[in-house]
Amino acid sequence: MVRGRCTGGTSLDSATLPVSKTQDTALAARCAGRIVGSDTLQRMRRWLPWIIGAIALAAIVAVGLNQAPESKTPSQPKVSKISAQELHAKLDGAPPALAALHAQANDLLPGARTALRSRVRALRGHPVVVNVWAAWCVPCRVELPVLQRASLDYGKRVAFLGVDLRDNRGAAAKLLRDIPLTYPSYEDPDGKVANSLRLVGTPSTIYYDAAGKQTYVHQGQYLDRAQLDADIKRYAAS
């Protein structure tokens, strides 16, 4: 500041406008205010683009969340017990090879890969669906009711088998009591079946045609009956 003037501000020329000490003090205060205000304004100008950007981003995120569709988690299929009356109505009159499977319903059988291969050979003449599951596998628990109902509906035409992978036998037996199946499962404690088929995990479902040829491996869970039906008709058609 020079006498009678704020540098960078409006001129107060002391040559034409006498300035007293009181006026000089007031002018100094005004100049200080202008300098502080100018610095604050400059800082605001530097930060203004960032503030505007942050507000715009928040608005975009809010709009996106409002417009995004709600995610839908597939509901767990209804678990139901199979009554003797329903079993007879659905499965009586099945061909002998399939009736033999129904006679071993819910059983856990030994033999793993060797026994499974032998059984698939014995079932030639009928398409075969093999489901790999485990009691420790949460998606398997969701999927098993889907297999349960399908095995009832296709039980006179398609053979169903299970493979219980690296499981605790007591836990597996309890799960089968909760979700009873119309077919037996082969225990695979060492994962030999899974390894030979190069499965990435459980659940997995393997399809064979009536000639005993492997036609498809579905890796992962069937979320609903429609998915399973489509694959049975495509890969295990008799």
C-alpha positions as CSV (number, residue, x, y, z in Angstrom):
1,M,0.0,0.0,0.0
2,V,1.2,3.5,-0.8
3,R,-0.2,6.6,0.9
4,G,-3.7,7.1,-0.2
5,R,-3.7,4.0,-2.4
6,C,-4.3,0.2,-2.1
7,T,-1.9,-1.5,-4.4
8,G,-3.8,-3.4,-7.0
9,G,-7.0,-1.6,-6.0
10,T,-8.8,1.7,-6.7
11,S,-6.5,4.8,-6.6
12,L,-7.0,7.2,-3.7
13,D,-4.6,9.9,-4.9
14,S,-3.2,11.7,-1.9
15,A,-2.1,14.7,-4.1
16,T,-5.7,15.6,-4.8
17,L,-7.4,14.1,-1.7
18,P,-5.7,15.0,1.6
19,V,-5.7,12.0,3.9
20,S,-5.6,12.3,7.7
21,K,-4.1,9.7,10.0
22,T,-7.5,8.5,10.9
23,Q,-8.4,8.1,7.3
24,D,-5.0,6.5,6.6
25,T,-5.7,3.9,9.3
26,A,-9.1,3.1,7.9
27,L,-7.6,2.8,4.4
28,A,-5.0,0.4,5.7
29,A,-7.8,-1.8,7.2
30,R,-9.7,-1.7,4.0
31,C,-6.6,-2.7,2.1
32,A,-5.9,-5.6,4.5
33,G,-9.5,-6.8,4.0
34,R,-9.1,-6.6,0.3
35,I,-5.9,-8.6,0.4
36,V,-7.3,-11.3,2.6
37,G,-10.5,-11.5,0.5
38,S,-8.4,-11.7,-2.6
39,D,-6.3,-14.6,-1.3
40,T,-9.5,-16.5,-0.2
41,L,-11.1,-15.9,-3.5
42,Q,-8.0,-17.3,-5.3
43,R,-8.1,-20.4,-3.1
44,M,-11.8,-20.9,-3.8
45,R,-11.1,-20.5,-7.5
46,R,-8.4,-23.2,-7.4
47,W,-10.7,-25.6,-5.5
48,L,-13.9,-24.8,-7.4
49,P,-13.4,-27.3,-10.3
50,W,-12.7,-30.1,-7.8
51,I,-15.8,-29.2,-5.7
52,I,-18.0,-29.1,-8.9
53,G,-16.5,-32.4,-10.1
54,A,-17.2,-34.1,-6.7
55,I,-20.8,-32.8,-6.7
56,A,-21.3,-34.0,-10.3
57,L,-19.9,-37.4,-9.5
58,A,-22.1,-37.8,-6.5
59,A,-25.1,-36.9,-8.7
60,I,-24.2,-39.5,-11.3
61,V,-23.7,-42.2,-8.7
62,A,-27.1,-41.4,-7.1
63,V,-28.9,-41.5,-10.5
64,G,-27.1,-44.8,-11.4
65,L,-28.2,-46.4,-8.1
66,N,-31.8,-45.3,-8.6
67,Q,-31.9,-46.6,-12.2
68,A,-30.0,-49.9,-11.6
69,P,-32.3,-52.9,-11.6
70,E,-32.6,-54.8,-8.3
71,S,-30.4,-57.9,-8.2
72,K,-32.4,-61.0,-7.8
73,T,-31.0,-63.9,-5.8
74,P,-32.4,-67.2,-7.0
75,S,-34.7,-68.6,-4.3
76,Q,-33.9,-72.0,-2.9
77,P,-36.1,-74.7,-4.4
78,K,-38.7,-76.1,-2.1
79,V,-37.5,-79.2,-0.3
80,S,-40.1,-81.9,-0.1
81,K,-40.3,-85.4,1.2
82,I,-41.3,-88.1,-1.2
83,S,-44.3,-90.1,-0.1
84,A,-44.7,-93.9,-0.9
85,Q,-47.8,-93.1,-2.8
86,E,-45.9,-90.6,-5.1
87,L,-43.0,-93.1,-5.6
88,H,-45.4,-95.8,-6.8
89,A,-47.3,-93.4,-9.0
90,K,-44.2,-92.0,-10.6
91,L,-41.9,-95.0,-10.8
92,D,-43.9,-98.2,-10.8
93,G,-43.4,-100.0,-14.1
94,A,-39.9,-98.7,-14.7
95,P,-37.6,-101.0,-16.8
96,P,-35.6,-103.5,-14.7
97,A,-32.3,-101.6,-14.8
98,L,-34.0,-98.4,-13.6
99,A,-36.1,-100.2,-11.1
100,A,-32.8,-101.6,-9.6
101,L,-31.7,-98.0,-9.1
102,H,-34.9,-97.0,-7.4
103,A,-34.5,-100.0,-5.1
104,Q,-31.2,-98.4,-3.8
105,A,-32.8,-95.0,-3.4
106,N,-30.8,-92.7,-1.0
107,D,-28.1,-95.3,-0.5
108,L,-24.4,-94.3,-0.3
109,L,-22.5,-97.0,-2.2
110,P,-18.8,-97.8,-2.1
111,G,-16.6,-98.2,-5.2
112,A,-16.1,-94.7,-6.4
113,R,-14.9,-94.4,-10.0
114,T,-14.7,-98.2,-10.7
115,A,-18.2,-98.9,-9.5
116,L,-19.7,-95.8,-11.2
117,R,-18.2,-96.8,-14.6
118,S,-19.5,-100.4,-14.2
119,R,-23.0,-99.1,-13.4
120,V,-23.0,-96.7,-16.4
121,R,-22.1,-99.7,-18.6
122,A,-24.9,-101.8,-17.1
123,L,-27.4,-99.0,-17.8
124,R,-26.7,-99.0,-21.6
125,G,-30.0,-98.7,-23.4
126,H,-31.0,-95.8,-21.1
127,P,-29.6,-92.3,-20.9
128,V,-27.8,-91.5,-17.7
129,V,-27.5,-88.4,-15.6
130,V,-24.8,-88.3,-12.9
131,N,-24.8,-85.6,-10.3
132,V,-21.7,-84.8,-8.3
133,W,-22.5,-83.3,-4.9
134,A,-21.4,-83.0,-1.3
135,A,-23.0,-82.1,2.0
136,W,-20.4,-79.4,2.6
137,C,-21.3,-77.8,-0.7
138,V,-23.9,-75.1,-0.2
139,P,-24.9,-74.8,-3.9
140,C,-25.4,-78.6,-3.9
141,R,-28.0,-78.3,-1.1
142,V,-29.8,-75.7,-3.2
143,E,-29.7,-77.9,-6.3
144,L,-30.5,-81.3,-4.9
145,P,-34.3,-80.6,-4.7
146,V,-34.2,-79.8,-8.4
147,L,-32.6,-83.2,-9.1
148,Q,-35.1,-84.9,-6.7
149,R,-38.1,-83.8,-8.6
150,A,-36.6,-84.4,-12.0
151,S,-35.6,-88.0,-11.1
152,L,-39.2,-88.6,-10.2
153,D,-40.6,-87.3,-13.4
154,Y,-38.0,-88.9,-15.7
155,G,-37.6,-92.0,-13.6
156,K,-39.1,-94.5,-16.1
157,R,-36.9,-93.2,-19.0
158,V,-33.7,-91.8,-17.6
159,A,-31.2,-93.3,-15.1
160,F,-30.0,-91.0,-12.3
161,L,-26.9,-91.5,-10.2
162,G,-25.1,-89.5,-7.6
163,V,-21.4,-89.1,-6.6
164,D,-20.7,-87.9,-3.1
165,L,-17.4,-86.1,-3.3
166,R,-14.8,-86.0,-0.5
167,D,-17.6,-85.9,2.1
168,N,-18.2,-86.8,5.7
169,R,-20.4,-89.9,5.6
170,G,-22.6,-88.9,8.5
171,A,-23.2,-85.4,7.1
172,A,-24.0,-86.9,3.7
173,A,-26.5,-89.4,5.2
174,K,-28.2,-86.6,7.1
175,L,-28.5,-84.4,4.0
176,L,-30.1,-87.4,2.1
177,R,-32.6,-87.8,5.0
178,D,-33.5,-84.1,4.5
179,I,-33.6,-84.3,0.7
180,P,-34.4,-87.9,-0.1
181,L,-33.4,-89.0,-3.6
182,T,-34.8,-91.8,-5.8
183,Y,-31.4,-93.1,-6.8
184,P,-28.1,-94.1,-5.0
185,S,-24.9,-92.2,-4.8
186,Y,-21.3,-93.5,-5.0
187,E,-18.9,-92.3,-2.4
188,D,-15.8,-90.7,-3.9
189,P,-13.6,-89.9,-0.8
190,D,-10.4,-89.4,-2.8
191,G,-11.9,-87.4,-5.7
192,K,-11.1,-90.1,-8.3
193,V,-14.3,-89.5,-10.2
194,A,-13.9,-85.8,-10.1
195,N,-10.3,-86.0,-11.2
196,S,-11.0,-88.4,-14.1
197,L,-13.7,-86.1,-15.4
198,R,-11.6,-83.0,-14.8
199,L,-14.3,-81.3,-12.8
200,V,-13.6,-77.9,-11.4
201,G,-15.9,-78.3,-8.4
202,T,-19.3,-79.2,-7.1
203,P,-22.0,-79.4,-8.1
204,S,-21.4,-80.9,-11.5
205,T,-23.7,-83.0,-13.7
206,I,-22.5,-85.5,-16.4
207,Y,-24.7,-86.8,-19.2
208,Y,-24.5,-90.0,-21.1
209,D,-26.6,-91.1,-24.0
210,A,-28.3,-94.5,-24.3
211,A,-25.2,-95.9,-25.9
212,G,-23.1,-95.1,-22.9
213,K,-21.3,-92.2,-24.5
214,Q,-20.6,-89.1,-22.4
215,T,-22.3,-86.2,-24.1
216,Y,-21.9,-83.2,-21.8
217,V,-20.6,-82.0,-18.5
218,H,-22.4,-79.2,-16.8
219,Q,-20.1,-77.4,-14.3
220,G,-21.9,-75.6,-11.6
221,Q,-25.4,-75.3,-10.1
222,Y,-28.7,-75.7,-11.8
223,L,-30.7,-72.8,-10.4
224,D,-34.1,-74.0,-11.6
225,R,-35.9,-77.0,-13.1
226,A,-36.2,-75.4,-16.6
227,Q,-32.4,-75.4,-17.0
228,L,-32.1,-79.0,-16.0
229,D,-35.0,-80.1,-18.2
230,A,-33.4,-78.4,-21.2
231,D,-30.1,-80.2,-20.7
232,I,-31.8,-83.6,-20.1
233,K,-33.7,-83.3,-23.3
234,R,-30.7,-82.2,-25.2
235,Y,-28.0,-84.4,-23.9
236,A,-29.8,-87.4,-22.4
237,A,-32.6,-88.0,-24.9
238,S,-33.6,-91.6,-25.2
